[in-house]
């Protein structure tokens, strides 16, 4: 497995986690629970954003990873 495909797989996993956290933040039973899930959701969104930027850089610097 190449670096590019590992990064793409990690992004896909993180987006799945993001979706789950979004559901949990909506279905939370109390305010503390919802707030905790929303904070985790924000952190996950930041990691996804950073990883997407890294993937773009990787594709630019290493053309063999483009489209993986």
N, C-alpha and C positions, 0 to 999 in steps of 0.2 A: 504494500500500500504506500502510495507516495505521500509526501508532505501535504500537497494540495488536497488530495482526497481525504486525508485525516482531518484537515482544517474544515473542509466542507461537512464531513460527518459530525464533527464537534458542533458546528453551527446548527445543523439539523437537530441534534440532540438538545441544544440549548433552546431552540425555538419551541420544541415540544415541552420543555420544562417551563418556559415562559407562558405557554398556553395553560398548563396545569395551574401555575401560580395565579393566573388571571381568574380562573374559575374559582379557586379557593378564596381569593380575595373578595369575590362577589358573594360567595356562599358562606362566608365567615359568620359565626354565631354571635360574636360580640365585637365591639369596636377595636379592642386590643388585638384580637385575632386577625381581623381585616387589615389593620395597620401593619402588622407583622408581615403578612403576605404581600401587601403593597410595597413595603420596603424591599423585600426579597425580589419582587417583580422589577422594581427600579434598578436594583443592582444587576439583575440578570440582563435587563435591557441595555445597560451600559456595557456589560461584557460582550453582548452580541454586537453592539455597535463597534466596539473596539476591534473585535475579531473580524468583522466585515471589512473594516478599513485595512486590517492586516492582510486579509485575503486579496484585496485590490492591489496592495503594494506587492504582494507575492506574485500575482499574475502579471503585473507590470515588469517587475525585475526578472522574473523567471517565466518567459512565455510558454514553456512546456507545461505549466500548470493551468494555463487559460482553458476555461471550459470544463474543468474537472468537477 
